[in-house]
Amino acid sequence: MHVIIIGAGAIGVCSAWYLRQAGFEVTVLERRGAPAQEASFGNAGMIAPGYVTPWAAPGMPGKIVRSLFQHASPVVFRPSVDPAMWRWIVRWLRECNPESYRTNKLRMQRVAFYSRACLHELRSALEIEYEQSRGYLQLFRTQRDLDLASPALALLRENNVPHQLIDAAGCRRIEPGLTDDTPLAGGLHLPEDESGNCPIFVRRLHQHAEAAGVRFRFQTEVARLRRTDGRLTVELAALRGHAREVLDADRVLLAAGVGSETLLRPLGLRLPLYPVKGYSATVMVTDELQAPLGALMDESFKVAITRMGNRLRVAGTAELGSRKLDLRPAALQTLIKVARDWFPVAGHYNAATLWAGARPMLPDGPPLIGATRVPGLFLNLGHGSTGWAMSCGSGKIAADQIAASAGQGDGPAIDMDGLTPERYRLGPA
């Protein structure tokens, strides 16, 4: 049985690996020239199931309103006339209440904890190294920041997630390079959470998948999905001087991030998937003693600082309203400001490598993984800013679903309530 996967980011490559291990013939189509070149490329590197949380949270609408009047803000709203944006915002606002937040966070954590277990199995079996480090430290500048974390802390306790609230001195014992000059009310230490270099992992898993028989076609743009004579076909964009190529498949798995919505619409599947823009800066470490050892999050600015070998990845800002992946100076200055606040002489901040990418975000937060009402078409998308944290688990889930649809196996090993396309009424009738 032949499965075509559209998209070679972390989600698509992990899906390809698990499908091939299940015995399927697999072809991966990717418009870029290599794997992990879009949302997977410049992310924060966090593999933090304990921290995974929906963007739709109580208090978030107020933060967006306040961001309109702030120069440095973790959330940026750039109003436009895009109707899709306003539809997305209306649905998102409905989710910004305590009950929905709790439901959505637990769904996301269910995938993330499962994914971490899958990642560990893969890492052990394939001996993949990806600049990983263990432990995750959230920094709270003020007592108000600590107070706002109360709902998340309650869920950590309820789900028995190992964690410890620590004072400023405790934070500096974990991260000796933290400066004394920036106010620090305390921190939250999640010792079992992790970080790692997502693109390195994806590239190495791509090599293993290719060696196992997965066919990757890069610089291949998908123009259209069609259901013709009971068969699902993938129509590729025409190359100059050539007719459009059409590929047949028994199953198609769509893992194309923000580009997925355009491919779904002609099939009558309307999905409120919207790009929320994020930024990162990568900095060479020049002083080991003044640099972080692992991964941190500044809770006031929602900026992550992650050690990746001899580099720092500083990532953050959620920008809604712009589909352009331009490098907005104010957002990048916020990242560098936060890094300097905590580690002022750790690296060459003036020579940082800058990146902007589009996170494929659904209004409520959890991804969609599973079969649609179009026979043969499966989704694995909508992971937002947590695609790396959910990639291995999402790939295994999708492979198990497709295998079950072909009469092989019993389906995913975790509860899929609220995680399938049925959540948006896109599932099978």
C-alpha positions in Angstrom: 0.0 0.0 0.0 1.3 3.4 -1.1 1.1 6.4 1.2 2.0 9.9 0.0 3.0 12.4 2.7 2.9 16.1 1.9 5.4 18.0 4.0 8.9 17.1 5.2 9.1 19.0 8.4 9.4 17.3 11.8 5.8 16.0 11.6 6.1 14.7 8.0 9.5 13.0 8.5 8.5 11.3 11.7 5.3 10.1 10.1 7.3 8.7 7.1 9.6 6.8 9.4 6.8 5.1 11.3 4.8 4.3 8.2 7.8 2.7 6.6 8.4 0.7 9.8 4.8 -0.5 9.5 5.6 -1.9 6.0 4.0 0.8 3.8 5.5 2.2 0.6 6.1 5.9 1.4 6.7 8.9 -0.7 7.3 12.3 0.9 6.7 15.5 -1.2 8.3 18.7 0.0 8.4 22.1 -1.8 11.7 23.1 -0.2 15.1 21.7 -1.1 15.7 19.8 2.2 13.8 18.6 5.3 12.9 20.9 8.2 13.2 24.2 6.3 10.0 26.0 7.5 8.4 25.9 11.0 10.8 23.2 12.1 13.9 25.2 11.2 14.3 28.0 13.8 12.1 26.9 16.7 13.0 27.2 20.4 14.1 23.6 20.7 11.8 22.8 23.6 10.7 19.3 24.3 8.7 20.3 27.3 5.4 18.3 27.8 5.0 19.9 31.3 5.0 23.3 29.7 3.0 22.7 26.6 0.0 25.0 26.7 -2.6 26.4 24.3 -2.3 30.0 23.1 -6.0 30.4 23.9 -5.8 31.1 27.6 -7.6 33.2 30.1 -6.1 36.7 30.1 -4.5 36.3 26.7 -7.0 38.7 25.0 -6.0 41.4 27.5 -2.3 40.8 26.7 -3.0 41.3 23.0 -4.9 44.6 23.6 -2.0 45.9 25.8 0.5 44.8 23.2 -0.9 47.5 20.8 0.6 50.1 23.1 3.9 48.4 24.0 7.2 48.5 22.2 8.4 45.2 23.6 5.7 42.6 24.0 5.5 38.7 23.8 2.3 39.0 21.7 1.9 41.3 18.7 -1.3 42.0 16.9 -1.2 43.6 13.5 -4.8 44.2 12.4 -5.5 43.7 8.7 -8.5 43.2 6.4 -7.9 39.5 6.1 -11.3 37.8 6.8 -9.6 34.5 7.7 -7.8 36.2 10.5 -11.0 37.7 12.0 -12.8 34.4 11.7 -9.9 32.7 13.5 -9.9 35.4 16.2 -13.6 34.9 16.9 -13.1 31.2 17.4 -10.0 31.7 19.4 -11.8 34.1 21.8 -14.4 31.4 22.6 -11.6 29.2 23.8 -10.0 31.8 26.2 -11.9 30.6 29.3 -10.7 28.4 32.2 -12.7 25.3 31.2 -11.6 25.3 27.6 -8.0 26.1 28.5 -7.9 23.1 30.9 -9.4 20.7 28.2 -7.1 21.9 25.5 -4.0 21.9 27.6 -4.6 18.3 28.8 -5.2 17.2 25.2 -1.9 18.8 24.1 0.0 17.3 27.0 -1.4 13.9 26.2 0.3 14.0 22.8 3.4 15.6 24.1 4.1 13.1 26.9 3.5 10.2 24.5 5.7 11.9 21.9 8.6 12.2 24.4 8.5 8.5 25.1 8.5 7.8 21.3 11.5 10.2 20.9 13.5 8.4 23.6 12.8 5.0 21.9 13.9 6.4 18.5 17.0 8.1 20.0 18.0 4.8 21.6 17.3 2.6 18.6 18.9 4.8 16.0 21.6 6.4 18.2 20.6 9.9 17.0 22.3 12.8 18.8 20.7 16.3 18.3 22.4 18.6 20.9 19.9 17.5 23.5 19.9 18.6 27.1 17.7 17.8 30.1 15.9 20.1 32.5 13.8 23.2 31.9 13.7 26.3 34.0 11.0 29.0 33.8 12.0 32.4 35.2 9.5 34.7 36.9 10.6 38.3 37.0 7.9 39.4 39.4 5.5 38.0 42.0 2.7 38.8 39.6 4.2 36.4 37.0 4.3 33.7 39.6 0.7 34.3 40.6 -0.4 34.1 36.9 1.2 30.6 36.7 -1.1 29.2 39.3 -3.5 27.4 36.9 -0.6 25.7 35.1 0.9 24.7 38.4 -2.4 23.2 39.5 -2.4 21.0 36.4 1.2 19.9 37.0 0.3 18.8 40.5 -2.9 17.1 39.3 -1.1 15.1 36.7 1.9 14.3 38.9 4.4 16.0 36.6 7.7 16.4 38.5 8.3 20.0 39.2 9.7 22.4 41.9 9.1 26.0 42.6 12.4 27.6 43.6 13.7 31.0 44.7 16.1 33.1 42.9 19.1 31.5 44.6 17.8 28.1 43.5 17.5 29.3 39.9 21.2 30.4 40.0 22.3 27.1 41.4 20.8 25.4 38.3 22.0 28.1 35.9 25.2 29.7 37.4 25.5 32.0 34.4 22.4 34.0 35.3 23.2 37.6 36.0 22.4 39.2 39.4 21.3 42.5 37.7 17.9 41.4 36.4 15.0 41.1 38.9 14.1 37.5 39.6 11.2 36.5 41.9 11.7 32.8 41.5 11.5 29.9 39.0 9.8 26.7 38.1 12.1 23.8 37.5 10.8 20.8 35.3 13.7 18.3 35.6 12.3 15.8 33.1 11.6 18.3 30.3 14.2 18.6 27.6 15.5 20.6 24.7 17.2 19.8 21.5 18.1 20.9 17.9 15.0 20.0 15.9 16.5 20.4 12.4 19.4 18.2 13.2 17.1 15.5 14.5 14.9 15.7 11.5 17.8 15.6 9.0 19.2 12.5 10.7 15.9 10.8 10.9 15.4 11.6 7.2 18.7 9.8 6.4 17.5 6.7 8.3 14.1 6.9 6.6 15.6 7.1 3.2 18.0 4.2 3.9 14.9 2.2 5.0 13.2 2.9 1.6 11.2 6.1 2.0 11.3 8.1 -1.2 11.8 11.9 -0.7 11.0 14.3 -3.5 12.3 17.8 -2.7 11.5 21.0 -4.6 8.2 19.4 -5.4 5.1 21.7 -5.1 1.7 20.1 -4.7 -0.9 22.0 -6.7 -4.0 20.1 -5.9 -5.6 17.1 -4.2 -8.3 15.3 -6.1 -10.8 12.5 -5.6 -11.3 10.9 -9.0 -13.1 7.6 -9.8 -12.9 6.6 -6.1 -9.1 7.3 -6.1 -7.2 10.0 -4.3 -4.6 11.7 -6.5 -2.0 14.3 -5.9 -1.4 16.8 -8.7 2.0 18.4 -8.8 2.7 22.0 -9.9 3.8 22.0 -13.5 7.5 22.5 -14.3 8.4 24.8 -17.1 7.8 23.1 -20.4 6.2 20.0 -18.8 2.7 18.8 -18.2 1.5 18.5 -14.6 2.4 15.2 -13.0 -0.3 13.3 -11.2 0.5 10.7 -8.5 -1.8 8.0 -7.2 -1.9 6.9 -3.6 -3.9 4.5 -1.4 -3.6 7.1 1.4 -2.5 10.7 1.6 -1.2 12.3 4.8 -1.3 16.0 4.8 1.5 17.5 7.1 2.2 20.7 5.2 1.8 23.2 8.1 0.1 26.5 7.1 0.0 25.4 3.5 -2.4 22.6 4.3 -5.5 24.8 4.4 -5.2 25.8 0.8 -5.1 22.2 -0.3 -8.1 21.2 1.8 -10.4 23.9 0.7 -11.2 22.6 -2.8 -12.1 19.2 -1.2 -14.8 21.0 0.8 -12.8 20.8 4.0 -12.6 24.2 5.7 -10.1 24.4 8.5 -9.4 27.5 10.7 -5.7 27.1 10.4 -3.9 30.4 10.6 -0.2 31.4 10.6 1.0 32.9 13.9 4.4 34.3 13.2 7.4 33.5 15.5 11.0 34.7 15.5 14.4 33.4 16.7 18.0 34.5 16.9 20.9 32.1 17.0 24.0 33.4 18.8 27.5 31.9 19.0 28.6 31.4 22.6 31.8 33.2 23.5 31.9 32.7 27.3 31.0 29.2 28.6 30.9 30.3 32.2 28.4 33.1 31.5 26.2 31.1 29.1 23.2 28.9 30.0 23.7 25.2 30.5 20.2 24.1 29.3 16.8 25.5 28.4 15.0 28.5 30.0 11.9 30.5 29.5 11.4 34.1 30.5 7.7 34.1 31.5 7.2 37.8 31.3 8.3 38.0 27.7 7.6 34.4 26.7 11.1 34.2 25.3 13.0 30.8 25.3 16.7 30.6 25.6 18.1 27.2 24.7 21.7 26.0 24.6 22.5 24.1 21.4 26.1 23.0 21.4 28.2 26.1 21.1 25.2 28.3 20.2 22.2 29.8 21.9 18.8 29.8 20.4 16.6 32.7 21.5 13.0 32.3 20.3 9.7 33.9 21.0 7.0 36.5 20.0 3.6 35.4 18.7 2.6 37.8 16.0 -0.9 37.6 14.6 -2.1 39.4 11.5 0.8 39.2 9.1 1.4 36.5 6.6 4.7 37.9 5.5 7.8 36.3 6.9 9.7 39.5 7.1 12.1 40.2 10.0 10.4 42.8 12.1 13.2 44.7 14.0 11.1 45.4 17.1 10.4 41.7 17.7 14.0 40.7 17.2 15.2 43.4 19.5 12.9 42.0 22.2 14.6 38.6 21.8 18.1 40.0 22.1 17.0 42.3 25.0 15.8 39.3 27.0 18.9 37.2 26.3 21.1 40.1 27.4 19.0 40.6 30.5 19.9 37.1 31.7 23.2 36.4 30.0 24.7 39.8 29.1 28.1 38.6 27.9 27.4 35.0 26.9 27.7 35.5 23.1 28.0 37.7 20.0 24.5 39.1 20.1 25.3 41.7 17.4 26.1 38.9 15.0 23.0 36.8 15.6 21.5 34.7 12.8 17.9 35.8 12.5 14.8 33.8 11.5 11.0 34.2 11.2 8.6 31.4 10.6 4.9 30.7 10.5 3.4 28.4 13.2 0.3 26.5 11.9 -2.1 27.4 14.7 -5.7 26.2 15.3 -7.9 28.5 17.5 -8.1 26.0 20.4 -4.5 24.7 20.4 -4.4 20.8 20.1 -3.4 19.3 16.7 -5.6 17.3 14.4 -4.4 13.8 13.6 -6.6 11.3 11.7 -8.9 10.5 8.9 -11.1 13.1 7.2 -14.4 12.6 5.5 -12.5 12.4 2.1 -11.8 8.7 1.8 -8.0 8.1 2.0 -7.1 11.5 3.2 -5.5 11.9 6.7 -4.3 15.0 8.6 -1.3 15.6 10.9 -1.3 19.3 11.4 -2.1 22.3 13.6 0.7 21.8 16.2 1.4 25.5 16.5 4.6 26.3 18.3 4.8 22.8 19.8 5.4 20.7 16.7 8.9 19.6 17.8 7.6 18.5 21.2 4.8 16.5 19.5 6.5 15.3 16.3 7.5 11.7 17.1 4.2 10.9 18.9 2.1 12.5 16.2 4.0 10.6 13.5 3.5 7.3 15.4 -0.2 8.1 15.9 -0.8 8.9 12.2 1.0 5.7 11.1 -1.0 3.6 13.5 -4.3 5.2 12.2 -3.4 4.6 8.6 -2.4 1.0 9.4 -5.7 0.4 11.2 -7.6 1.8 8.2 -5.8 -0.9 6.1 -6.8 -3.6 8.5 -3.4 -3.7 10.3 -3.3 -3.2 14.0 -5.6 -1.6 16.6 -4.8 2.0 16.0 -3.0 4.6 18.3 -1.8 3.6 21.7 -3.2 6.7 23.4 -6.7 8.2 23.9 -7.5 10.2 20.8 -10.6 12.0 22.2 -10.5 15.6 21.0 -7.5 15.1 18.8 -9.0 13.9 15.5 -10.6 15.9 12.6 -14.0 15.1 14.1 -13.3 18.0 16.5 -13.9 20.4 13.5 -16.5 18.1 11.9 -14.1 17.1 9.2 -14.0 13.4 10.1 -15.6 10.4 8.4 -19.4 10.4 8.4 
